[in-house]
């Protein structure tokens, strides 16, 4: 799916899980993109929104929904709660996020962490 997601070239991509094996590629993915430097490369014009006090709760809500729904839908095949504990999505005020929801309720949530030089990318494809 083309999200219009703009991010710099990564030095490493770690796939935490990938369940998109249904038709037509329905499922969930969680990836961690590692960088040498990302702070100045994520621009608002490319859809990145600063995480301030107001946005912090919105980002937390989107993240918790993804974690809860992914763990619930995949409970018979893999323990996603363990994967989230082993690969925590961390962020602070002044980091950035990208969120896009499609008409079919597919969505992407990407959260940057400038301190750790990472972008956490979560996709829910319907």
DRENMITI-382308 format. One record per atom (N, C-alpha, C, CB): x, y, z; atom name; residue number from 1. Coordinates in steps of 0.05 Angstrom, whole numbers. Last residue first. Glycine has a CB too. Example, Ala and Ser with C-alpha at 12.3 -4.5 7.8 and 13.67 -1.06 7.14 Angstrom:
% DRENMITI-382308
+--------+--------+--------+------+-----+
|      x |      y |      z | atom |   n |
+--------+--------+--------+------+-----+
|    257 |    -45 |    142 |    N |   2 |
|    273 |    -21 |    143 |   CA |   2 |
|    258 |      1 |    157 |    C |   2 |
|    282 |    -12 |    114 |   CB |   2 |
|    264 |   -114 |    156 |    N |   1 |
|    246 |    -90 |    156 |   CA |   1 |
|    264 |    -66 |    156 |    C |   1 |
|    226 |    -89 |    181 |   CB |   1 |
+--------+--------+--------+------+-----+
END
This chain:
% DRENMITI-382308
+--------+--------+--------+------+-----+
|      x |      y |      z | atom |   n |
+--------+--------+--------+------+-----+
|   -126 |    -79 |    119 |    N | 126 |
|   -152 |    -93 |    118 |   CA | 126 |
|   -157 |   -104 |     91 |    C | 126 |
|   -175 |    -74 |    126 |   CB | 126 |
|    -67 |    -72 |    154 |    N | 125 |
|    -78 |    -73 |    127 |   CA | 125 |
|   -104 |    -90 |    128 |    C | 125 |
|    -58 |    -85 |    107 |   CB | 125 |
|    -30 |    -33 |    193 |    N | 124 |
|    -54 |    -51 |    195 |   CA | 124 |
|    -68 |    -50 |    168 |    C | 124 |
|    -73 |    -41 |    219 |   CB | 124 |
|     37 |    -22 |    212 |    N | 123 |
|     17 |    -22 |    191 |   CA | 123 |
|     -5 |    -42 |    197 |    C | 123 |
|     29 |    -28 |    163 |   CB | 123 |
|     86 |     16 |    243 |    N | 122 |
|     65 |     -4 |    247 |   CA | 122 |
|     44 |     -1 |    225 |    C | 122 |
|     53 |     -1 |    275 |   CB | 122 |
|    151 |     32 |    255 |    N | 121 |
|    131 |     32 |    235 |   CA | 121 |
|    111 |      9 |    239 |    C | 121 |
|    143 |     31 |    206 |   CB | 121 |
|    194 |     74 |    288 |    N | 120 |
|    178 |     50 |    292 |   CA | 120 |
|    155 |     52 |    272 |    C | 120 |
|    168 |     47 |    322 |   CB | 120 |
|    257 |     97 |    276 |    N | 119 |
|    229 |    101 |    269 |   CA | 119 |
|    216 |     74 |    272 |    C | 119 |
|    226 |    113 |    240 |   CB | 119 |
|    313 |    121 |    315 |    N | 118 |
|    296 |    100 |    304 |   CA | 118 |
|    270 |    111 |    295 |    C | 118 |
|    292 |     78 |    325 |   CB | 118 |
|    351 |    146 |    350 |    N | 117 |
|    355 |    145 |    321 |   CA | 117 |
|    340 |    123 |    308 |    C | 117 |
|    385 |    142 |    315 |   CB | 117 |
|    342 |    155 |    403 |    N | 116 |
|    350 |    128 |    396 |   CA | 116 |
|    357 |    125 |    366 |    C | 116 |
|    329 |    108 |    404 |   CB | 116 |
|    327 |    209 |    398 |    N | 115 |
|    348 |    201 |    417 |   CA | 115 |
|    359 |    174 |    410 |    C | 115 |
|    336 |    201 |    446 |   CB | 115 |
|    285 |    209 |    362 |    N | 114 |
|    310 |    222 |    354 |   CA | 114 |
|    333 |    213 |    373 |    C | 114 |
|    307 |    252 |    355 |   CB | 114 |
|    240 |    168 |    342 |    N | 113 |
|    253 |    172 |    367 |   CA | 113 |
|    281 |    183 |    360 |    C | 113 |
|    254 |    146 |    385 |   CB | 113 |
|    177 |    169 |    308 |    N | 112 |
|    206 |    173 |    308 |   CA | 112 |
|    215 |    176 |    337 |    C | 112 |
|    214 |    197 |    291 |   CB | 112 |
|    128 |    126 |    286 |    N | 111 |
|    137 |    143 |    308 |   CA | 111 |
|    167 |    145 |    308 |    C | 111 |
|    126 |    132 |    335 |   CB | 111 |
|     74 |    113 |    245 |    N | 110 |
|    103 |    114 |    246 |   CA | 110 |
|    110 |    134 |    268 |    C | 110 |
|    116 |    121 |    219 |   CB | 110 |
|     21 |     77 |    225 |    N | 109 |
|     30 |     93 |    247 |   CA | 109 |
|     60 |     91 |    248 |    C | 109 |
|     16 |     85 |    275 |   CB | 109 |
|    -29 |     67 |    177 |    N | 108 |
|      0 |     66 |    184 |   CA | 108 |
|      4 |     85 |    207 |    C | 108 |
|     18 |     73 |    159 |   CB | 108 |
|    -87 |     27 |    163 |    N | 107 |
|    -73 |     51 |    172 |   CA | 107 |
|    -44 |     45 |    176 |    C | 107 |
|    -85 |     61 |    197 |   CB | 107 |
|   -152 |     10 |    139 |    N | 106 |
|   -124 |      5 |    139 |   CA | 106 |
|   -110 |     30 |    149 |    C | 106 |
|   -113 |     -4 |    111 |   CB | 106 |
|   -205 |     26 |    133 |    N | 105 |
|   -194 |     24 |    160 |   CA | 105 |
|   -166 |     13 |    162 |    C | 105 |
|   -212 |      7 |    177 |   CB | 105 |
|   -217 |     38 |     82 |    N | 104 |
|   -223 |     11 |     90 |   CA | 104 |
|   -213 |      5 |    118 |    C | 104 |
|   -210 |     -9 |     70 |   CB | 104 |
|   -198 |     91 |     76 |    N | 103 |
|   -227 |     86 |     78 |   CA | 103 |
|   -234 |     58 |     87 |    C | 103 |
|   -240 |     91 |     51 |   CB | 103 |
|   -140 |     98 |    120 |    N | 102 |
|   -153 |     95 |     94 |   CA | 102 |
|   -183 |     89 |     98 |    C | 102 |
|   -140 |     72 |     77 |   CB | 102 |
|   -100 |    141 |    157 |    N | 101 |
|   -122 |    122 |    158 |   CA | 101 |
|   -136 |    122 |    131 |    C | 101 |
|   -143 |    129 |    181 |   CB | 101 |
|    -36 |    155 |    180 |    N | 100 |
|    -55 |    157 |    157 |   CA | 100 |
|    -75 |    134 |    159 |    C | 100 |
|    -39 |    157 |    130 |   CB | 100 |
|     13 |    189 |    215 |    N |  99 |
|    -10 |    172 |    217 |   CA |  99 |
|    -28 |    176 |    192 |    C |  99 |
|    -26 |    176 |    243 |   CB |  99 |
|     75 |    200 |    243 |    N |  98 |
|     61 |    200 |    218 |   CA |  98 |
|     38 |    180 |    221 |    C |  98 |
|     79 |    193 |    193 |   CB |  98 |
|    111 |    240 |    292 |    N |  97 |
|     96 |    216 |    283 |   CA |  97 |
|     82 |    221 |    257 |    C |  97 |
|     76 |    208 |    304 |   CB |  97 |
|    170 |    258 |    330 |    N |  96 |
|    150 |    262 |    309 |   CA |  96 |
|    135 |    236 |    303 |    C |  96 |
|    162 |    274 |    284 |   CB |  96 |
|    191 |    289 |    392 |    N |  95 |
|    195 |    270 |    370 |   CA |  95 |
|    173 |    274 |    351 |    C |  95 |
|    195 |    240 |    381 |   CB |  95 |
|    171 |    326 |    428 |    N |  94 |
|    190 |    336 |    408 |   CA |  94 |
|    199 |    314 |    388 |    C |  94 |
|    213 |    348 |    421 |   CB |  94 |
|    163 |    279 |    481 |    N |  93 |
|    155 |    305 |    468 |   CA |  93 |
|    178 |    314 |    450 |    C |  93 |
|    148 |    327 |    490 |   CB |  93 |
|    185 |    214 |    460 |    N |  92 |
|    182 |    236 |    479 |   CA |  92 |
|    169 |    259 |    465 |    C |  92 |
|    210 |    244 |    491 |   CB |  92 |
|    182 |    142 |    456 |    N |  91 |
|    182 |    169 |    444 |   CA |  91 |
|    178 |    189 |    466 |    C |  91 |
|    161 |    171 |    422 |   CB |  91 |
|    186 |     72 |    439 |    N |  90 |
|    191 |     95 |    458 |   CA |  90 |
|    192 |    121 |    442 |    C |  90 |
|    217 |     90 |    473 |   CB |  90 |
|    163 |     10 |    438 |    N |  89 |
|    162 |     35 |    422 |   CA |  89 |
|    164 |     58 |    441 |    C |  89 |
|    135 |     36 |    405 |   CB |  89 |
|    203 |    -47 |    454 |    N |  88 |
|    185 |    -25 |    462 |   CA |  88 |
|    187 |     -1 |    443 |    C |  88 |
|    192 |    -16 |    491 |   CB |  88 |
|    209 |   -105 |    444 |    N |  87 |
|    215 |    -84 |    425 |   CA |  87 |
|    198 |    -60 |    431 |    C |  87 |
|    210 |    -94 |    395 |   CB |  87 |
|    191 |   -138 |    484 |    N |  86 |
|    219 |   -141 |    476 |   CA |  86 |
|    228 |   -119 |    457 |    C |  86 |
|    223 |   -168 |    462 |   CB |  86 |
|    138 |   -123 |    485 |    N |  85 |
|    155 |   -118 |    509 |   CA |  85 |
|    184 |   -120 |    502 |    C |  85 |
|    148 |   -139 |    531 |   CB |  85 |
|    121 |   -139 |    435 |    N |  84 |
|    120 |   -111 |    442 |   CA |  84 |
|    137 |   -104 |    466 |    C |  84 |
|     91 |   -102 |    446 |   CB |  84 |
|    128 |   -194 |    441 |    N |  83 |
|    143 |   -180 |    420 |   CA |  83 |
|    144 |   -150 |    426 |    C |  83 |
|    132 |   -185 |    392 |   CB |  83 |
|     90 |   -206 |    480 |    N |  82 |
|    118 |   -210 |    486 |   CA |  82 |
|    136 |   -194 |    466 |    C |  82 |
|    125 |   -240 |    485 |   CB |  82 |
|     44 |   -194 |    451 |    N |  81 |
|     50 |   -179 |    474 |   CA |  81 |
|     79 |   -181 |    482 |    C |  81 |
|     32 |   -187 |    498 |   CB |  81 |
|     42 |   -234 |    412 |    N |  80 |
|     51 |   -207 |    404 |   CA |  80 |
|     57 |   -189 |    428 |    C |  80 |
|     31 |   -194 |    386 |   CB |  80 |
|     52 |   -297 |    408 |    N |  79 |
|     47 |   -278 |    430 |   CA |  79 |
|     59 |   -251 |    423 |    C |  79 |
|     58 |   -289 |    456 |   CB |  79 |
|     18 |   -328 |    354 |    N |  78 |
|     42 |   -317 |    365 |   CA |  78 |
|     35 |   -298 |    387 |    C |  78 |
|     59 |   -303 |    342 |   CB |  78 |
|    -32 |   -354 |    343 |    N |  77 |
|     -8 |   -360 |    328 |   CA |  77 |
|     18 |   -351 |    340 |    C |  77 |
|    -11 |   -349 |    301 |   CB |  77 |
|    -75 |   -337 |    373 |    N |  76 |
|    -71 |   -366 |    369 |   CA |  76 |
|    -45 |   -373 |    356 |    C |  76 |
|    -94 |   -377 |    354 |   CB |  76 |
|    -74 |   -281 |    372 |    N |  75 |
|    -69 |   -295 |    397 |   CA |  75 |
|    -65 |   -325 |    394 |    C |  75 |
|    -93 |   -290 |    415 |   CB |  75 |
|    -81 |   -243 |    333 |    N |  74 |
|    -60 |   -263 |    329 |   CA |  74 |
|    -55 |   -280 |    353 |    C |  74 |
|    -34 |   -250 |    320 |   CB |  74 |
|   -119 |   -207 |    351 |    N |  73 |
|   -124 |   -221 |    326 |   CA |  73 |
|   -105 |   -244 |    321 |    C |  73 |
|   -124 |   -201 |    303 |   CB |  73 |
|    -94 |   -187 |    399 |    N |  72 |
|   -119 |   -201 |    400 |   CA |  72 |
|   -124 |   -218 |    374 |    C |  72 |
|   -142 |   -181 |    403 |   CB |  72 |
|    -48 |   -162 |    382 |    N |  71 |
|    -45 |   -184 |    401 |   CA |  71 |
|    -71 |   -201 |    400 |    C |  71 |
|    -39 |   -174 |    429 |   CB |  71 |
|    -72 |   -122 |    350 |    N |  70 |
|    -53 |   -142 |    338 |   CA |  70 |
|    -51 |   -166 |    356 |    C |  70 |
|    -26 |   -129 |    333 |   CB |  70 |
|   -102 |    -93 |    387 |    N |  69 |
|   -115 |   -107 |    365 |   CA |  69 |
|    -98 |   -128 |    352 |    C |  69 |
|   -124 |    -87 |    345 |   CB |  69 |
|    -60 |    -74 |    422 |    N |  68 |
|    -83 |    -90 |    432 |   CA |  68 |
|    -96 |   -106 |    410 |    C |  68 |
|   -104 |    -72 |    446 |   CB |  68 |
|    -27 |    -45 |    386 |    N |  67 |
|    -16 |    -67 |    403 |   CA |  67 |
|    -39 |    -85 |    412 |    C |  67 |
|     -1 |    -56 |    427 |   CB |  67 |
|    -63 |     -7 |    365 |    N |  66 |
|    -49 |    -26 |    348 |   CA |  66 |
|    -39 |    -50 |    363 |    C |  66 |
|    -25 |    -11 |    334 |   CB |  66 |
|    -79 |     19 |    413 |    N |  65 |
|    -98 |      6 |    396 |   CA |  65 |
|    -85 |    -15 |    378 |    C |  65 |
|   -115 |     26 |    379 |   CB |  65 |
|    -30 |     41 |    429 |    N |  64 |
|    -43 |     21 |    446 |   CA |  64 |
|    -64 |      6 |    430 |    C |  64 |
|    -56 |     35 |    470 |   CB |  64 |
|    -21 |     78 |    386 |    N |  63 |
|     -2 |     56 |    392 |   CA |  63 |
|    -15 |     34 |    408 |    C |  63 |
|     22 |     67 |    407 |   CB |  63 |
|    -64 |    113 |    391 |    N |  62 |
|    -61 |     98 |    366 |   CA |  62 |
|    -42 |     74 |    371 |    C |  62 |
|    -49 |    116 |    344 |   CB |  62 |
|    -53 |    133 |    444 |    N |  61 |
|    -78 |    119 |    438 |   CA |  61 |
|    -76 |    102 |    412 |    C |  61 |
|   -102 |    139 |    435 |   CB |  61 |
|     -4 |    158 |    436 |    N |  60 |
|     -6 |    136 |    455 |   CA |  60 |
|    -31 |    119 |    450 |    C |  60 |
|     -7 |    147 |    484 |   CB |  60 |
|    -20 |    198 |    400 |    N |  59 |
|      0 |    178 |    392 |   CA |  59 |
|     -2 |    154 |    410 |    C |  59 |
|     29 |    190 |    393 |   CB |  59 |
|    -54 |    227 |    434 |    N |  58 |
|    -64 |    216 |    409 |   CA |  58 |
|    -46 |    193 |    399 |    C |  58 |
|    -66 |    238 |    387 |   CB |  58 |
|    -20 |    244 |    475 |    N |  57 |
|    -42 |    225 |    481 |   CA |  57 |
|    -53 |    212 |    456 |    C |  57 |
|    -65 |    240 |    496 |   CB |  57 |
|     14 |    279 |    445 |    N |  56 |
|     25 |    255 |    460 |   CA |  56 |
|      3 |    235 |    465 |    C |  56 |
|     38 |    264 |    486 |   CB |  56 |
|     -9 |    325 |    426 |    N |  55 |
|     -8 |    301 |    408 |   CA |  55 |
|      1 |    276 |    422 |    C |  55 |
|     11 |    307 |    385 |   CB |  55 |
|     -3 |    360 |    469 |    N |  54 |
|    -29 |    355 |    458 |   CA |  54 |
|    -30 |    329 |    442 |    C |  54 |
|    -38 |    379 |    441 |   CB |  54 |
|     53 |    362 |    477 |    N |  53 |
|     35 |    353 |    499 |   CA |  53 |
|      8 |    345 |    488 |    C |  53 |
|     32 |    375 |    520 |   CB |  53 |
|     76 |    338 |    413 |    N |  52 |
|     76 |    357 |    435 |   CA |  52 |
|     57 |    346 |    457 |    C |  52 |
|     68 |    386 |    425 |   CB |  52 |
|    108 |    313 |    362 |    N |  51 |
|     94 |    302 |    386 |   CA |  51 |
|     98 |    323 |    408 |    C |  51 |
|    105 |    274 |    394 |   CB |  51 |
|     97 |    339 |    297 |    N |  50 |
|    112 |    340 |    322 |   CA |  50 |
|     95 |    328 |    345 |    C |  50 |
|    121 |    368 |    329 |   CB |  50 |
|     85 |    298 |    241 |    N |  49 |
|     73 |    317 |    261 |   CA |  49 |
|     89 |    316 |    287 |    C |  49 |
|     43 |    309 |    266 |   CB |  49 |
|     98 |    290 |    173 |    N |  48 |
|    107 |    285 |    201 |   CA |  48 |
|     97 |    306 |    219 |    C |  48 |
|    138 |    283 |    202 |   CB |  48 |
|     85 |    303 |    121 |    N |  47 |
|     65 |    290 |    137 |   CA |  47 |
|     73 |    284 |    166 |    C |  47 |
|     57 |    265 |    124 |   CB |  47 |
|    122 |    333 |     95 |    N |  46 |
|    120 |    305 |     87 |   CA |  46 |
|    100 |    289 |    104 |    C |  46 |
|    147 |    293 |     87 |   CB |  46 |
|    121 |    380 |    123 |    N |  45 |
|    110 |    381 |     95 |   CA |  45 |
|    107 |    352 |     84 |    C |  45 |
|    127 |    397 |     77 |   CB |  45 |
|    150 |    368 |    168 |    N |  44 |
|    121 |    370 |    170 |   CA |  44 |
|    108 |    369 |    142 |    C |  44 |
|    113 |    395 |    184 |   CB |  44 |
|    203 |    320 |    159 |    N |  43 |
|    191 |    347 |    155 |   CA |  43 |
|    161 |    346 |    157 |    C |  43 |
|    199 |    358 |    127 |   CB |  43 |
|    259 |    292 |    181 |    N |  42 |
|    230 |    288 |    181 |   CA |  42 |
|    216 |    314 |    181 |    C |  42 |
|    222 |    271 |    206 |   CB |  42 |
|    312 |    308 |    187 |    N |  41 |
|    304 |    297 |    161 |   CA |  41 |
|    273 |    292 |    159 |    C |  41 |
|    318 |    271 |    156 |   CB |  41 |
|    333 |    322 |    235 |    N |  40 |
|    326 |    343 |    217 |   CA |  40 |
|    314 |    334 |    190 |    C |  40 |
|    350 |    360 |    211 |   CB |  40 |
|    340 |    270 |    262 |    N |  39 |
|    325 |    293 |    274 |   CA |  39 |
|    315 |    313 |    253 |    C |  39 |
|    343 |    307 |    293 |   CB |  39 |
|    368 |    225 |    246 |    N |  38 |
|    342 |    230 |    233 |   CA |  38 |
|    330 |    257 |    241 |    C |  38 |
|    323 |    208 |    240 |   CB |  38 |
|    426 |    187 |    236 |    N |  37 |
|    416 |    213 |    244 |   CA |  37 |
|    389 |    218 |    230 |    C |  37 |
|    437 |    235 |    236 |   CB |  37 |
|    430 |    133 |    229 |    N |  36 |
|    453 |    146 |    241 |   CA |  36 |
|    444 |    174 |    251 |    C |  36 |
|    476 |    149 |    221 |   CB |  36 |
|    374 |     89 |    244 |    N |  35 |
|    388 |    111 |    229 |   CA |  35 |
|    413 |    120 |    244 |    C |  35 |
|    369 |    135 |    226 |   CB |  35 |
|    328 |     36 |    234 |    N |  34 |
|    350 |     48 |    249 |   CA |  34 |
|    365 |     67 |    232 |    C |  34 |
|    369 |     26 |    260 |   CB |  34 |
|    262 |     18 |    241 |    N |  33 |
|    282 |     29 |    222 |   CA |  33 |
|    303 |     43 |    239 |    C |  33 |
|    269 |     48 |    202 |   CB |  33 |
|    224 |    -36 |    256 |    N |  32 |
|    241 |    -16 |    268 |   CA |  32 |
|    262 |     -7 |    248 |    C |  32 |
|    253 |    -26 |    296 |   CB |  32 |
|    157 |    -57 |    242 |    N |  31 |
|    185 |    -55 |    235 |   CA |  31 |
|    199 |    -33 |    251 |    C |  31 |
|    189 |    -50 |    205 |   CB |  31 |
|    103 |    -96 |    238 |    N |  30 |
|    116 |    -78 |    257 |   CA |  30 |
|    146 |    -80 |    250 |    C |  30 |
|    111 |    -86 |    287 |   CB |  30 |
|     42 |   -108 |    204 |    N |  29 |
|     71 |   -109 |    205 |   CA |  29 |
|     80 |    -89 |    226 |    C |  29 |
|     82 |   -102 |    177 |   CB |  29 |
|    -16 |   -149 |    191 |    N |  28 |
|     -2 |   -128 |    206 |   CA |  28 |
|     28 |   -131 |    203 |    C |  28 |
|    -10 |   -129 |    236 |   CB |  28 |
|    -64 |   -160 |    138 |    N |  27 |
|    -49 |   -167 |    161 |   CA |  27 |
|    -35 |   -143 |    174 |    C |  27 |
|    -28 |   -188 |    154 |   CB |  27 |
|    -73 |   -177 |     69 |    N |  26 |
|    -83 |   -167 |     94 |   CA |  26 |
|    -65 |   -176 |    117 |    C |  26 |
|   -112 |   -176 |     99 |   CB |  26 |
|    -61 |   -189 |     16 |    N |  25 |
|    -39 |   -179 |     34 |   CA |  25 |
|    -50 |   -166 |     59 |    C |  25 |
|    -22 |   -159 |     19 |   CB |  25 |
|   -122 |   -196 |      4 |    N |  24 |
|    -99 |   -188 |    -13 |   CA |  24 |
|    -79 |   -174 |      5 |    C |  24 |
|   -108 |   -169 |    -36 |   CB |  24 |
|   -102 |   -255 |     35 |    N |  23 |
|   -109 |   -243 |      9 |   CA |  23 |
|   -126 |   -219 |     15 |    C |  23 |
|   -122 |   -263 |    -10 |   CB |  23 |
|    -46 |   -261 |     81 |    N |  22 |
|    -73 |   -267 |     71 |   CA |  22 |
|    -78 |   -254 |     44 |    C |  22 |
|    -94 |   -257 |     91 |   CB |  22 |
|      0 |   -245 |    103 |    N |  21 |
|      1 |   -267 |     84 |   CA |  21 |
|    -26 |   -276 |     75 |    C |  21 |
|     16 |   -291 |     97 |   CB |  21 |
|     25 |   -206 |    142 |    N |  20 |
|     10 |   -200 |    117 |   CA |  20 |
|     13 |   -223 |     97 |    C |  20 |
|     21 |   -174 |    105 |   CB |  20 |
|     51 |   -206 |    189 |    N |  19 |
|     30 |   -226 |    186 |   CA |  19 |
|     14 |   -221 |    160 |    C |  19 |
|     11 |   -225 |    210 |   CB |  19 |
|    110 |   -196 |    218 |    N |  18 |
|     97 |   -192 |    192 |   CA |  18 |
|     76 |   -213 |    188 |    C |  18 |
|    119 |   -192 |    169 |   CB |  18 |
|    150 |   -166 |    269 |    N |  17 |
|    132 |   -186 |    259 |   CA |  17 |
|    119 |   -176 |    233 |    C |  17 |
|    110 |   -192 |    280 |   CB |  17 |
|    199 |   -138 |    265 |    N |  16 |
|    192 |   -151 |    290 |   CA |  16 |
|    171 |   -172 |    285 |    C |  16 |
|    181 |   -130 |    310 |   CB |  16 |
|    249 |   -127 |    222 |    N |  15 |
|    221 |   -135 |    222 |   CA |  15 |
|    215 |   -150 |    247 |    C |  15 |
|    214 |   -152 |    196 |   CB |  15 |
|    293 |    -74 |    218 |    N |  14 |
|    287 |    -99 |    233 |   CA |  14 |
|    257 |   -104 |    232 |    C |  14 |
|    297 |    -96 |    263 |   CB |  14 |
|    337 |    -44 |    175 |    N |  13 |
|    308 |    -49 |    181 |   CA |  13 |
|    305 |    -75 |    195 |    C |  13 |
|    291 |    -48 |    154 |   CB |  13 |
|    388 |      5 |    173 |    N |  12 |
|    380 |    -22 |    180 |   CA |  12 |
|    350 |    -23 |    185 |    C |  12 |
|    396 |    -33 |    205 |   CB |  12 |
|    393 |     56 |    155 |    N |  11 |
|    418 |     40 |    156 |   CA |  11 |
|    411 |     10 |    161 |    C |  11 |
|    437 |     51 |    177 |   CB |  11 |
|    346 |     85 |    109 |    N |  10 |
|    354 |     73 |    134 |   CA |  10 |
|    380 |     58 |    132 |    C |  10 |
|    331 |     55 |    144 |   CB |  10 |
|    332 |    147 |     79 |    N |   9 |
|    343 |    120 |     75 |   CA |   9 |
|    354 |    109 |    102 |    C |   9 |
|    365 |    119 |     53 |   CB |   9 |
|    277 |    183 |    110 |    N |   8 |
|    304 |    181 |     98 |   CA |   8 |
|    312 |    151 |     95 |    C |   8 |
|    324 |    195 |    115 |   CB |   8 |
|    209 |    181 |     90 |    N |   7 |
|    229 |    178 |    110 |   CA |   7 |
|    256 |    175 |     97 |    C |   7 |
|    223 |    153 |    128 |   CB |   7 |
|    142 |    190 |     77 |    N |   6 |
|    168 |    200 |     70 |   CA |   6 |
|    187 |    196 |     94 |    C |   6 |
|    167 |    229 |     61 |   CB |   6 |
|     87 |    159 |     52 |    N |   5 |
|    104 |    159 |     76 |   CA |   5 |
|    132 |    167 |     67 |    C |   5 |
|    104 |    132 |     90 |   CB |   5 |
|     45 |    147 |     22 |    N |   4 |
|     55 |    174 |     20 |   CA |   4 |
|     74 |    180 |     43 |    C |   4 |
|     33 |    195 |     19 |   CB |   4 |
|     30 |     95 |     24 |    N |   3 |
|     20 |    112 |     45 |   CA |   3 |
|     28 |    141 |     41 |    C |   3 |
|     30 |    102 |     72 |   CB |   3 |
|     11 |     44 |    -16 |    N |   2 |
|     27 |     69 |    -17 |   CA |   2 |
|     15 |     89 |      3 |    C |   2 |
|     27 |     80 |    -46 |   CB |   2 |
|     17 |    -23 |      0 |    N |   1 |
|      0 |      0 |      0 |   CA |   1 |
|     18 |     25 |      0 |    C |   1 |
|    -19 |      0 |     25 |   CB |   1 |
+--------+--------+--------+------+-----+
END
